[in-house]
């Protein structure tokens, strides 16, 4: 269908906690995912022994919780901050 955007391309609103980490919305879900990874890599938040695990810092813990989280569960945690 021409002109139809999928969920990844539709701009979404971000919670203030998420905006503190990745900047002002609205953004597409694809942009949110990309910016979260930029933040994680830029702040060395991947676990040194298991790169699939994320160790959140103060800002990111407001979005995904304070405990270490797998990158697969992180997407679900972040989606709670999108409207």
PDB file of N, CA, C and O in Angstrom:
ATOM      1  N   UNK A   1       0.842  -1.188   0.000  1.00  0.00           N
ATOM      2  CA  UNK A   1       0.000   0.000   0.000  1.00  0.00           C
ATOM      3  C   UNK A   1       0.884   1.248   0.000  1.00  0.00           C
ATOM      4  O   UNK A   1       1.721   1.408   0.888  1.00  0.00           O
ATOM      5  N   UNK A   2       0.714   2.105  -0.954  1.00  0.00           N
ATOM      6  CA  UNK A   2       1.550   3.302  -1.081  1.00  0.00           C
ATOM      7  C   UNK A   2       1.250   4.311   0.025  1.00  0.00           C
ATOM      8  O   UNK A   2       0.091   4.531   0.377  1.00  0.00           O
ATOM      9  N   UNK A   3       2.296   4.917   0.565  1.00  0.00           N
ATOM     10  CA  UNK A   3       2.132   5.953   1.568  1.00  0.00           C
ATOM     11  C   UNK A   3       1.858   5.439   2.975  1.00  0.00           C
ATOM     12  O   UNK A   3       1.762   6.231   3.913  1.00  0.00           O
ATOM     13  N   UNK A   4       1.733   4.150   3.132  1.00  0.00           N
ATOM     14  CA  UNK A   4       1.451   3.596   4.465  1.00  0.00           C
ATOM     15  C   UNK A   4       2.776   3.433   5.218  1.00  0.00           C
ATOM     16  O   UNK A   4       3.717   2.831   4.701  1.00  0.00           O
ATOM     17  N   UNK A   5       2.843   3.968   6.432  1.00  0.00           N
ATOM     18  CA  UNK A   5       4.073   3.832   7.209  1.00  0.00           C
ATOM     19  C   UNK A   5       3.914   2.689   8.197  1.00  0.00           C
ATOM     20  O   UNK A   5       2.834   2.477   8.749  1.00  0.00           O
ATOM     21  N   UNK A   6       4.987   1.960   8.415  1.00  0.00           N
ATOM     22  CA  UNK A   6       4.916   0.896   9.415  1.00  0.00           C
ATOM     23  C   UNK A   6       5.221   1.474  10.794  1.00  0.00           C
ATOM     24  O   UNK A   6       5.591   2.642  10.919  1.00  0.00           O
ATOM     25  N   UNK A   7       5.066   0.658  11.814  1.00  0.00           N
ATOM     26  CA  UNK A   7       5.220   1.127  13.198  1.00  0.00           C
ATOM     27  C   UNK A   7       6.603   1.707  13.468  1.00  0.00           C
ATOM     28  O   UNK A   7       6.738   2.640  14.259  1.00  0.00           O
ATOM     29  N   UNK A   8       7.631   1.165  12.821  1.00  0.00           N
ATOM     30  CA  UNK A   8       8.989   1.662  13.055  1.00  0.00           C
ATOM     31  C   UNK A   8       9.194   3.061  12.483  1.00  0.00           C
ATOM     32  O   UNK A   8      10.057   3.803  12.952  1.00  0.00           O
ATOM     33  N   UNK A   9       8.407   3.424  11.475  1.00  0.00           N
ATOM     34  CA  UNK A   9       8.593   4.714  10.824  1.00  0.00           C
ATOM     35  C   UNK A   9       7.662   5.793  11.355  1.00  0.00           C
ATOM     36  O   UNK A   9       7.811   6.963  11.003  1.00  0.00           O
ATOM     37  N   UNK A  10       6.704   5.420  12.197  1.00  0.00           N
ATOM     38  CA  UNK A  10       5.736   6.380  12.719  1.00  0.00           C
ATOM     39  C   UNK A  10       6.344   7.130  13.910  1.00  0.00           C
ATOM     40  O   UNK A  10       6.805   6.499  14.861  1.00  0.00           O
ATOM     41  N   UNK A  11       6.350   8.463  13.867  1.00  0.00           N
ATOM     42  CA  UNK A  11       6.905   9.205  15.011  1.00  0.00           C
ATOM     43  C   UNK A  11       6.102   8.951  16.282  1.00  0.00           C
ATOM     44  O   UNK A  11       4.873   8.889  16.254  1.00  0.00           O
ATOM     45  N   UNK A  12       6.814   8.805  17.390  1.00  0.00           N
ATOM     46  CA  UNK A  12       6.182   8.587  18.691  1.00  0.00           C
ATOM     47  C   UNK A  12       6.674   9.653  19.667  1.00  0.00           C
ATOM     48  O   UNK A  12       7.751  10.224  19.493  1.00  0.00           O
ATOM     49  N   UNK A  13       5.870   9.911  20.691  1.00  0.00           N
ATOM     50  CA  UNK A  13       6.259  10.836  21.750  1.00  0.00           C
ATOM     51  C   UNK A  13       7.101  10.080  22.772  1.00  0.00           C
ATOM     52  O   UNK A  13       6.873   8.896  23.021  1.00  0.00           O
ATOM     53  N   UNK A  14       8.069  10.767  23.359  1.00  0.00           N
ATOM     54  CA  UNK A  14       8.967  10.154  24.335  1.00  0.00           C
ATOM     55  C   UNK A  14       8.643  10.675  25.736  1.00  0.00           C
ATOM     56  O   UNK A  14       8.230  11.823  25.902  1.00  0.00           O
ATOM     57  N   UNK A  15       8.835   9.826  26.728  1.00  0.00           N
ATOM     58  CA  UNK A  15       8.685  10.286  28.112  1.00  0.00           C
ATOM     59  C   UNK A  15       9.846  11.230  28.440  1.00  0.00           C
ATOM     60  O   UNK A  15      10.869  11.227  27.756  1.00  0.00           O
ATOM     61  N   UNK A  16       9.676  12.031  29.485  1.00  0.00           N
ATOM     62  CA  UNK A  16      10.746  12.965  29.862  1.00  0.00           C
ATOM     63  C   UNK A  16      12.010  12.202  30.277  1.00  0.00           C
ATOM     64  O   UNK A  16      13.123  12.672  30.042  1.00  0.00           O
ATOM     65  N   UNK A  17      11.836  11.016  30.899  1.00  0.00           N
ATOM     66  CA  UNK A  17      13.005  10.203  31.289  1.00  0.00           C
ATOM     67  C   UNK A  17      13.785   9.758  30.055  1.00  0.00           C
ATOM     68  O   UNK A  17      15.015   9.790  30.042  1.00  0.00           O
ATOM     69  N   UNK A  18      13.059   9.344  29.024  1.00  0.00           N
ATOM     70  CA  UNK A  18      13.730   8.897  27.794  1.00  0.00           C
ATOM     71  C   UNK A  18      14.372  10.082  27.076  1.00  0.00           C
ATOM     72  O   UNK A  18      15.475   9.961  26.543  1.00  0.00           O
ATOM     73  N   UNK A  19      13.687  11.227  27.061  1.00  0.00           N
ATOM     74  CA  UNK A  19      14.268  12.414  26.421  1.00  0.00           C
ATOM     75  C   UNK A  19      15.568  12.839  27.099  1.00  0.00           C
ATOM     76  O   UNK A  19      16.462  13.366  26.437  1.00  0.00           O
ATOM     77  N   UNK A  20      15.686  12.620  28.407  1.00  0.00           N
ATOM     78  CA  UNK A  20      16.914  12.963  29.129  1.00  0.00           C
ATOM     79  C   UNK A  20      18.094  12.130  28.630  1.00  0.00           C
ATOM     80  O   UNK A  20      19.246  12.553  28.727  1.00  0.00           O
ATOM     81  N   UNK A  21      17.798  10.941  28.095  1.00  0.00           N
ATOM     82  CA  UNK A  21      18.856  10.049  27.611  1.00  0.00           C
ATOM     83  C   UNK A  21      19.174  10.308  26.139  1.00  0.00           C
ATOM     84  O   UNK A  21      20.344  10.399  25.767  1.00  0.00           O
ATOM     85  N   UNK A  22      18.141  10.428  25.295  1.00  0.00           N
ATOM     86  CA  UNK A  22      18.391  10.446  23.840  1.00  0.00           C
ATOM     87  C   UNK A  22      18.003  11.740  23.149  1.00  0.00           C
ATOM     88  O   UNK A  22      18.208  11.868  21.942  1.00  0.00           O
ATOM     89  N   UNK A  23      17.446  12.708  23.874  1.00  0.00           N
ATOM     90  CA  UNK A  23      17.086  13.977  23.250  1.00  0.00           C
ATOM     91  C   UNK A  23      15.590  14.101  23.005  1.00  0.00           C
ATOM     92  O   UNK A  23      14.827  13.164  23.241  1.00  0.00           O
ATOM     93  N   UNK A  24      15.186  15.265  22.529  1.00  0.00           N
ATOM     94  CA  UNK A  24      13.769  15.601  22.347  1.00  0.00           C
ATOM     95  C   UNK A  24      13.115  14.787  21.242  1.00  0.00           C
ATOM     96  O   UNK A  24      13.707  14.545  20.190  1.00  0.00           O
ATOM     97  N   UNK A  25      11.884  14.372  21.503  1.00  0.00           N
ATOM     98  CA  UNK A  25      11.071  13.707  20.496  1.00  0.00           C
ATOM     99  C   UNK A  25      10.257  14.747  19.747  1.00  0.00           C
ATOM    100  O   UNK A  25      10.486  15.940  19.945  1.00  0.00           O
ATOM    101  N   UNK A  26       9.319  14.354  18.899  1.00  0.00           N
ATOM    102  CA  UNK A  26       9.050  12.955  18.557  1.00  0.00           C
ATOM    103  C   UNK A  26      10.129  12.359  17.654  1.00  0.00           C
ATOM    104  O   UNK A  26      10.815  13.067  16.916  1.00  0.00           O
ATOM    105  N   UNK A  27      10.253  11.047  17.739  1.00  0.00           N
ATOM    106  CA  UNK A  27      11.182  10.276  16.899  1.00  0.00           C
ATOM    107  C   UNK A  27      10.477   8.995  16.478  1.00  0.00           C
ATOM    108  O   UNK A  27       9.480   8.587  17.075  1.00  0.00           O
ATOM    109  N   UNK A  28      11.016   8.373  15.437  1.00  0.00           N
ATOM    110  CA  UNK A  28      10.492   7.059  15.059  1.00  0.00           C
ATOM    111  C   UNK A  28      11.077   6.023  16.021  1.00  0.00           C
ATOM    112  O   UNK A  28      12.092   6.278  16.669  1.00  0.00           O
ATOM    113  N   UNK A  29      10.438   4.859  16.112  1.00  0.00           N
ATOM    114  CA  UNK A  29      10.962   3.788  16.964  1.00  0.00           C
ATOM    115  C   UNK A  29      12.375   3.382  16.517  1.00  0.00           C
ATOM    116  O   UNK A  29      13.227   3.058  17.344  1.00  0.00           O
ATOM    117  N   UNK A  30      12.604   3.403  15.224  1.00  0.00           N
ATOM    118  CA  UNK A  30      13.938   3.060  14.708  1.00  0.00           C
ATOM    119  C   UNK A  30      14.976   4.069  15.206  1.00  0.00           C
ATOM    120  O   UNK A  30      16.080   3.682  15.589  1.00  0.00           O
ATOM    121  N   UNK A  31      14.632   5.356  15.203  1.00  0.00           N
ATOM    122  CA  UNK A  31      15.558   6.385  15.701  1.00  0.00           C
ATOM    123  C   UNK A  31      15.798   6.220  17.198  1.00  0.00           C
ATOM    124  O   UNK A  31      16.921   6.379  17.675  1.00  0.00           O
ATOM    125  N   UNK A  32      14.732   5.898  17.937  1.00  0.00           N
ATOM    126  CA  UNK A  32      14.862   5.700  19.388  1.00  0.00           C
ATOM    127  C   UNK A  32      15.856   4.579  19.662  1.00  0.00           C
ATOM    128  O   UNK A  32      16.767   4.737  20.475  1.00  0.00           O
ATOM    129  N   UNK A  33      15.680   3.441  18.980  1.00  0.00           N
ATOM    130  CA  UNK A  33      16.576   2.293  19.162  1.00  0.00           C
ATOM    131  C   UNK A  33      18.020   2.671  18.831  1.00  0.00           C
ATOM    132  O   UNK A  33      18.944   2.337  19.572  1.00  0.00           O
ATOM    133  N   UNK A  34      18.198   3.358  17.730  1.00  0.00           N
ATOM    134  CA  UNK A  34      19.532   3.779  17.305  1.00  0.00           C
ATOM    135  C   UNK A  34      20.181   4.701  18.343  1.00  0.00           C
ATOM    136  O   UNK A  34      21.352   4.529  18.684  1.00  0.00           O
ATOM    137  N   UNK A  35      19.428   5.666  18.836  1.00  0.00           N
ATOM    138  CA  UNK A  35      19.976   6.631  19.809  1.00  0.00           C
ATOM    139  C   UNK A  35      20.266   5.969  21.158  1.00  0.00           C
ATOM    140  O   UNK A  35      21.240   6.315  21.826  1.00  0.00           O
ATOM    141  N   UNK A  36      19.418   5.017  21.555  1.00  0.00           N
ATOM    142  CA  UNK A  36      19.681   4.278  22.802  1.00  0.00           C
ATOM    143  C   UNK A  36      21.029   3.556  22.677  1.00  0.00           C
ATOM    144  O   UNK A  36      21.841   3.584  23.602  1.00  0.00           O
ATOM    145  N   UNK A  37      21.259   2.912  21.530  1.00  0.00           N
ATOM    146  CA  UNK A  37      22.526   2.195  21.334  1.00  0.00           C
ATOM    147  C   UNK A  37      23.713   3.147  21.278  1.00  0.00           C
ATOM    148  O   UNK A  37      24.789   2.825  21.782  1.00  0.00           O
ATOM    149  N   UNK A  38      23.528   4.316  20.670  1.00  0.00           N
ATOM    150  CA  UNK A  38      24.604   5.326  20.674  1.00  0.00           C
ATOM    151  C   UNK A  38      24.962   5.686  22.118  1.00  0.00           C
ATOM    152  O   UNK A  38      26.136   5.788  22.473  1.00  0.00           O
ATOM    153  N   UNK A  39      23.932   5.875  22.939  1.00  0.00           N
ATOM    154  CA  UNK A  39      24.136   6.243  24.339  1.00  0.00           C
ATOM    155  C   UNK A  39      24.849   5.118  25.093  1.00  0.00           C
ATOM    156  O   UNK A  39      25.800   5.366  25.835  1.00  0.00           O
ATOM    157  N   UNK A  40      24.387   3.886  24.898  1.00  0.00           N
ATOM    158  CA  UNK A  40      24.980   2.727  25.583  1.00  0.00           C
ATOM    159  C   UNK A  40      26.457   2.582  25.206  1.00  0.00           C
ATOM    160  O   UNK A  40      27.312   2.391  26.070  1.00  0.00           O
ATOM    161  N   UNK A  41      26.739   2.674  23.913  1.00  0.00           N
ATOM    162  CA  UNK A  41      28.131   2.508  23.459  1.00  0.00           C
ATOM    163  C   UNK A  41      28.992   3.706  23.859  1.00  0.00           C
ATOM    164  O   UNK A  41      30.150   3.544  24.243  1.00  0.00           O
ATOM    165  N   UNK A  42      28.420   4.910  23.767  1.00  0.00           N
ATOM    166  CA  UNK A  42      29.153   6.124  24.116  1.00  0.00           C
ATOM    167  C   UNK A  42      29.511   6.204  25.594  1.00  0.00           C
ATOM    168  O   UNK A  42      30.477   6.867  25.972  1.00  0.00           O
ATOM    169  N   UNK A  43      28.728   5.522  26.425  1.00  0.00           N
ATOM    170  CA  UNK A  43      28.967   5.537  27.866  1.00  0.00           C
ATOM    171  C   UNK A  43      29.466   4.200  28.389  1.00  0.00           C
ATOM    172  O   UNK A  43      29.482   3.969  29.598  1.00  0.00           O
ATOM    173  N   UNK A  44      29.873   3.317  27.480  1.00  0.00           N
ATOM    174  CA  UNK A  44      30.428   1.994  27.835  1.00  0.00           C
ATOM    175  C   UNK A  44      29.547   1.242  28.829  1.00  0.00           C
ATOM    176  O   UNK A  44      30.020   0.788  29.871  1.00  0.00           O
ATOM    177  N   UNK A  45      28.256   1.116  28.498  1.00  0.00           N
ATOM    178  CA  UNK A  45      27.310   0.476  29.410  1.00  0.00           C
ATOM    179  C   UNK A  45      27.076  -1.009  29.096  1.00  0.00           C
ATOM    180  O   UNK A  45      26.319  -1.680  29.799  1.00  0.00           O
ATOM    181  N   UNK A  46      27.728  -1.521  28.038  1.00  0.00           N
ATOM    182  CA  UNK A  46      27.620  -2.954  27.778  1.00  0.00           C
ATOM    183  C   UNK A  46      28.533  -3.693  28.746  1.00  0.00           C
ATOM    184  O   UNK A  46      29.645  -3.246  29.030  1.00  0.00           O
ATOM    185  N   UNK A  47      28.060  -4.813  29.243  1.00  0.00           N
ATOM    186  CA  UNK A  47      28.857  -5.614  30.168  1.00  0.00           C
ATOM    187  C   UNK A  47      30.125  -6.084  29.456  1.00  0.00           C
ATOM    188  O   UNK A  47      30.061  -6.510  28.303  1.00  0.00           O
ATOM    189  N   UNK A  48      31.264  -6.013  30.123  1.00  0.00           N
ATOM    190  CA  UNK A  48      32.529  -6.363  29.473  1.00  0.00           C
ATOM    191  C   UNK A  48      32.627  -7.858  29.157  1.00  0.00           C
ATOM    192  O   UNK A  48      33.280  -8.245  28.187  1.00  0.00           O
ATOM    193  N   UNK A  49      31.985  -8.693  29.966  1.00  0.00           N
ATOM    194  CA  UNK A  49      32.050 -10.146  29.734  1.00  0.00           C
ATOM    195  C   UNK A  49      30.965 -10.640  28.793  1.00  0.00           C
ATOM    196  O   UNK A  49      31.182 -11.593  28.045  1.00  0.00           O
ATOM    197  N   UNK A  50      29.806 -10.007  28.820  1.00  0.00           N
ATOM    198  CA  UNK A  50      28.676 -10.425  27.981  1.00  0.00           C
ATOM    199  C   UNK A  50      28.047  -9.181  27.366  1.00  0.00           C
ATOM    200  O   UNK A  50      27.272  -8.480  28.016  1.00  0.00           O
ATOM    201  N   UNK A  51      28.386  -8.916  26.115  1.00  0.00           N
ATOM    202  CA  UNK A  51      27.962  -7.681  25.439  1.00  0.00           C
ATOM    203  C   UNK A  51      26.444  -7.592  25.271  1.00  0.00           C
ATOM    204  O   UNK A  51      25.920  -6.521  24.962  1.00  0.00           O
ATOM    205  N   UNK A  52      25.732  -8.707  25.472  1.00  0.00           N
ATOM    206  CA  UNK A  52      24.269  -8.678  25.356  1.00  0.00           C
ATOM    207  C   UNK A  52      23.620  -8.077  26.594  1.00  0.00           C
ATOM    208  O   UNK A  52      22.428  -7.769  26.585  1.00  0.00           O
ATOM    209  N   UNK A  53      24.398  -7.908  27.661  1.00  0.00           N
ATOM    210  CA  UNK A  53      23.884  -7.348  28.910  1.00  0.00           C
ATOM    211  C   UNK A  53      24.221  -5.855  28.995  1.00  0.00           C
ATOM    212  O   UNK A  53      25.327  -5.429  28.664  1.00  0.00           O
ATOM    213  N   UNK A  54      23.240  -5.082  29.447  1.00  0.00           N
ATOM    214  CA  UNK A  54      23.410  -3.639  29.583  1.00  0.00           C
ATOM    215  C   UNK A  54      23.428  -3.297  31.075  1.00  0.00           C
ATOM    216  O   UNK A  54      22.561  -3.738  31.829  1.00  0.00           O
ATOM    217  N   UNK A  55      24.418  -2.514  31.492  1.00  0.00           N
ATOM    218  CA  UNK A  55      24.527  -2.042  32.872  1.00  0.00           C
ATOM    219  C   UNK A  55      24.123  -0.568  32.883  1.00  0.00           C
ATOM    220  O   UNK A  55      24.944   0.291  32.561  1.00  0.00           O
ATOM    221  N   UNK A  56      22.874  -0.254  33.249  1.00  0.00           N
ATOM    222  CA  UNK A  56      22.410   1.131  33.133  1.00  0.00           C
ATOM    223  C   UNK A  56      23.111   2.082  34.103  1.00  0.00           C
ATOM    224  O   UNK A  56      23.418   1.725  35.240  1.00  0.00           O
ATOM    225  N   UNK A  57      23.356   3.305  33.619  1.00  0.00           N
ATOM    226  CA  UNK A  57      23.861   4.355  34.503  1.00  0.00           C
ATOM    227  C   UNK A  57      22.651   5.096  35.081  1.00  0.00           C
ATOM    228  O   UNK A  57      21.515   4.672  34.870  1.00  0.00           O
ATOM    229  N   UNK A  58      22.877   6.179  35.796  1.00  0.00           N
ATOM    230  CA  UNK A  58      21.793   6.906  36.443  1.00  0.00           C
ATOM    231  C   UNK A  58      20.678   7.337  35.502  1.00  0.00           C
ATOM    232  O   UNK A  58      19.499   7.144  35.798  1.00  0.00           O
ATOM    233  N   UNK A  59      21.055   7.925  34.357  1.00  0.00           N
ATOM    234  CA  UNK A  59      20.050   8.400  33.400  1.00  0.00           C
ATOM    235  C   UNK A  59      19.265   7.250  32.786  1.00  0.00           C
ATOM    236  O   UNK A  59      18.037   7.295  32.710  1.00  0.00           O
ATOM    237  N   UNK A  60      19.980   6.222  32.348  1.00  0.00           N
ATOM    238  CA  UNK A  60      19.322   5.111  31.658  1.00  0.00           C
ATOM    239  C   UNK A  60      18.485   4.279  32.622  1.00  0.00           C
ATOM    240  O   UNK A  60      17.485   3.688  32.214  1.00  0.00           O
ATOM    241  N   UNK A  61      18.877   4.221  33.895  1.00  0.00           N
ATOM    242  CA  UNK A  61      18.119   3.423  34.860  1.00  0.00           C
ATOM    243  C   UNK A  61      16.714   3.995  35.076  1.00  0.00           C
ATOM    244  O   UNK A  61      15.808   3.267  35.481  1.00  0.00           O
ATOM    245  N   UNK A  62      16.527   5.292  34.810  1.00  0.00           N
ATOM    246  CA  UNK A  62      15.192   5.889  34.917  1.00  0.00           C
ATOM    247  C   UNK A  62      14.257   5.341  33.838  1.00  0.00           C
ATOM    248  O   UNK A  62      13.035   5.394  33.975  1.00  0.00           O
ATOM    249  N   UNK A  63      14.850   4.815  32.768  1.00  0.00           N
ATOM    250  CA  UNK A  63      14.068   4.269  31.656  1.00  0.00           C
ATOM    251  C   UNK A  63      13.926   2.751  31.754  1.00  0.00           C
ATOM    252  O   UNK A  63      12.827   2.223  31.586  1.00  0.00           O
ATOM    253  N   UNK A  64      15.020   2.048  32.024  1.00  0.00           N
ATOM    254  CA  UNK A  64      14.971   0.577  31.955  1.00  0.00           C
ATOM    255  C   UNK A  64      15.116  -0.113  33.304  1.00  0.00           C
ATOM    256  O   UNK A  64      15.132  -1.342  33.366  1.00  0.00           O
ATOM    257  N   UNK A  65      15.220   0.652  34.378  1.00  0.00           N
ATOM    258  CA  UNK A  65      15.388   0.049  35.698  1.00  0.00           C
ATOM    259  C   UNK A  65      16.852   0.035  36.100  1.00  0.00           C
ATOM    260  O   UNK A  65      17.737   0.226  35.266  1.00  0.00           O
ATOM    261  N   UNK A  66      17.098  -0.192  37.380  1.00  0.00           N
ATOM    262  CA  UNK A  66      18.458  -0.092  37.905  1.00  0.00           C
ATOM    263  C   UNK A  66      19.291  -1.352  37.705  1.00  0.00           C
ATOM    264  O   UNK A  66      20.520  -1.301  37.769  1.00  0.00           O
ATOM    265  N   UNK A  67      18.629  -2.487  37.462  1.00  0.00           N
ATOM    266  CA  UNK A  67      19.361  -3.748  37.346  1.00  0.00           C
ATOM    267  C   UNK A  67      19.867  -3.967  35.932  1.00  0.00           C
ATOM    268  O   UNK A  67      19.340  -3.413  34.968  1.00  0.00           O
ATOM    269  N   UNK A  68      20.901  -4.790  35.834  1.00  0.00           N
ATOM    270  CA  UNK A  68      21.410  -5.188  34.526  1.00  0.00           C
ATOM    271  C   UNK A  68      20.255  -5.811  33.741  1.00  0.00           C
ATOM    272  O   UNK A  68      19.428  -6.527  34.305  1.00  0.00           O
ATOM    273  N   UNK A  69      20.205  -5.535  32.443  1.00  0.00           N
ATOM    274  CA  UNK A  69      19.113  -6.024  31.604  1.00  0.00           C
ATOM    275  C   UNK A  69      19.677  -6.536  30.293  1.00  0.00           C
ATOM    276  O   UNK A  69      20.659  -5.994  29.785  1.00  0.00           O
ATOM    277  N   UNK A  70      19.065  -7.579  29.736  1.00  0.00           N
ATOM    278  CA  UNK A  70      19.546  -8.067  28.440  1.00  0.00           C
ATOM    279  C   UNK A  70      19.047  -7.124  27.350  1.00  0.00           C
ATOM    280  O   UNK A  70      18.006  -6.484  27.499  1.00  0.00           O
ATOM    281  N   UNK A  71      19.796  -7.046  26.257  1.00  0.00           N
ATOM    282  CA  UNK A  71      19.403  -6.134  25.187  1.00  0.00           C
ATOM    283  C   UNK A  71      18.062  -6.540  24.592  1.00  0.00           C
ATOM    284  O   UNK A  71      17.378  -5.713  23.989  1.00  0.00           O
ATOM    285  N   UNK A  72      17.679  -7.800  24.754  1.00  0.00           N
ATOM    286  CA  UNK A  72      16.403  -8.260  24.208  1.00  0.00           C
ATOM    287  C   UNK A  72      15.229  -7.762  25.055  1.00  0.00           C
ATOM    288  O   UNK A  72      14.158  -7.476  24.520  1.00  0.00           O
ATOM    289  N   UNK A  73      15.422  -7.659  26.360  1.00  0.00           N
ATOM    290  CA  UNK A  73      14.364  -7.158  27.249  1.00  0.00           C
ATOM    291  C   UNK A  73      14.346  -5.634  27.283  1.00  0.00           C
ATOM    292  O   UNK A  73      13.334  -5.031  27.641  1.00  0.00           O
ATOM    293  N   UNK A  74      15.451  -5.018  26.915  1.00  0.00           N
ATOM    294  CA  UNK A  74      15.544  -3.566  26.959  1.00  0.00           C
ATOM    295  C   UNK A  74      14.522  -2.908  26.028  1.00  0.00           C
ATOM    296  O   UNK A  74      13.943  -1.880  26.381  1.00  0.00           O
ATOM    297  N   UNK A  75      14.295  -3.477  24.861  1.00  0.00           N
ATOM    298  CA  UNK A  75      13.350  -2.905  23.901  1.00  0.00           C
ATOM    299  C   UNK A  75      11.958  -2.793  24.514  1.00  0.00           C
ATOM    300  O   UNK A  75      11.284  -1.777  24.344  1.00  0.00           O
ATOM    301  N   UNK A  76      11.525  -3.829  25.225  1.00  0.00           N
ATOM    302  CA  UNK A  76      10.213  -3.800  25.878  1.00  0.00           C
ATOM    303  C   UNK A  76      10.180  -2.730  26.962  1.00  0.00           C
ATOM    304  O   UNK A  76       9.177  -2.033  27.114  1.00  0.00           O
ATOM    305  N   UNK A  77      11.275  -2.593  27.723  1.00  0.00           N
ATOM    306  CA  UNK A  77      11.336  -1.585  28.776  1.00  0.00           C
ATOM    307  C   UNK A  77      11.256  -0.176  28.192  1.00  0.00           C
ATOM    308  O   UNK A  77      10.566   0.690  28.729  1.00  0.00           O
ATOM    309  N   UNK A  78      11.964   0.042  27.091  1.00  0.00           N
ATOM    310  CA  UNK A  78      11.977   1.360  26.447  1.00  0.00           C
ATOM    311  C   UNK A  78      10.603   1.670  25.853  1.00  0.00           C
ATOM    312  O   UNK A  78      10.170   2.822  25.881  1.00  0.00           O
ATOM    313  N   UNK A  79       9.910   0.662  25.315  1.00  0.00           N
ATOM    314  CA  UNK A  79       8.621   0.913  24.658  1.00  0.00           C
ATOM    315  C   UNK A  79       7.573   1.465  25.622  1.00  0.00           C
ATOM    316  O   UNK A  79       6.613   2.106  25.194  1.00  0.00           O
ATOM    317  N   UNK A  80       7.754   1.220  26.922  1.00  0.00           N
ATOM    318  CA  UNK A  80       6.827   1.773  27.916  1.00  0.00           C
ATOM    319  C   UNK A  80       6.950   3.301  28.008  1.00  0.00           C
ATOM    320  O   UNK A  80       6.087   3.967  28.580  1.00  0.00           O
ATOM    321  N   UNK A  81       8.021   3.839  27.445  1.00  0.00           N
ATOM    322  CA  UNK A  81       8.264   5.293  27.478  1.00  0.00           C
ATOM    323  C   UNK A  81       7.876   5.962  26.169  1.00  0.00           C
ATOM    324  O   UNK A  81       8.199   7.131  25.956  1.00  0.00           O
ATOM    325  N   UNK A  82       7.190   5.243  25.292  1.00  0.00           N
ATOM    326  CA  UNK A  82       6.764   5.775  24.002  1.00  0.00           C
ATOM    327  C   UNK A  82       5.245   5.855  23.956  1.00  0.00           C
ATOM    328  O   UNK A  82       4.556   4.949  24.425  1.00  0.00           O
ATOM    329  N   UNK A  83       4.723   6.941  23.389  1.00  0.00           N
ATOM    330  CA  UNK A  83       3.274   7.038  23.212  1.00  0.00           C
ATOM    331  C   UNK A  83       2.945   7.520  21.807  1.00  0.00           C
ATOM    332  O   UNK A  83       1.772   7.666  21.463  1.00  0.00           O
TER     333      UNK A  83
END
